[in-house]
Amino acid sequence: MLNIQLASKYATAIFEIADEEKNLDGYDKDLAKVRADVFAIPESVKFFQNPLVPHKAKKDLLTRALDKEISATVMNFLMLLVDKKRIGVFNEIYDIFTSLKNKAQGILIADVTSAFPLTKKQQDALSKKLATLTKRKIQIRTHKDPSILGGLIVKIGDKRIDGSAAGRLAALRSSLTVQR
């Protein structure tokens, strides 16, 4: 719980800077690059979370991996996280930043699970349909789960729409067993 509170504090700070500069998408792009290039690697996360690794080694790695690829402000933010011993919760900071950005921009995240990967055309059509239904901008995050057999499961916030073949079969099975 303490890590989430700390992550929230830092995420809010970088969000406010990005919002003040009217550059939410730019900061999001830089932070996403940091996550993809450094914090998506389990060994790297362990390295940054290890209190025995000197700050200088952490800063050097960040500089070598990201220098000239992200803004100076985001790099300074990462160095501050190292100095304050908070770099180990970067992934949580990024998740909270993304939530704040999406809320500020009126974007809803739709988690879409399908048995097979969706094409770009299918994703765009689904995004438009969901935007019409919700009257908000929709960003689709896809997941693959062959166990649903076919169809889709869409989750937006706390709402879940199960249009999967497995879900329909389960509903049919349930209605047949209740009617006995």
HUJO-V488355 format. One line per field, one symbol per residue. ss: DSSP state (@ for helix, = for strand, . for the rest). psi: psi as a letter, one per 30 degrees, with the letter a starting at -180 (. if undefined). burial: I if it has 9 or more other C-alpha atoms within 8 Angstrom, else O. A space follows every 10 residues. Layout:
# HUJO-V488355
ss = ???
psi = ???
burial = ???
This chain:
# HUJO-V488355
ss = .@@@@@@@@@ @@@@@@@@@@ ...@@@@@@@ @@@@@@@@@. .@@@@@@@@. ....@@@@@@ @@@@@@.... .@@@@@@@@@ @@@...@@@@ @@@@@@@@@@ @@@@..==== ====.....@ @@@@@@@@@@ @@@@..==== ====.@@@.. ======..== ====@@@@@@ @@@@@@@@..
psi = eeeeeeeeee eeeeeeeeee fhheeeeeee eeeeeefegf jeeeeeeffj ffkkeeeeee eeeeefkffl leeeeeeeee eeeghgffge eeeeeeeeee eeeeghkkkj jkklflkkle eeeeeeeeee eeefhlkkkk jkkkjfffel alkkkjbgkk jjgleeeeee eeeeeefef.
burial = OOOOOIIIOI IIOIIOOIIO OOIIOOIIOI IIIIIIIIII IOOIIOIIIO OOIOOOOIIO OIIOOIIOOI OOOIIOIIIO IIOOOIIIII IIIIOIIIOI IIIOOOIIII IIIIIOOOOO OOIOOOIIOI IOOOOIOIII OIIIIIOIII IIIIIIOOOO OIIIIIIIOO OOOOOOOOOO
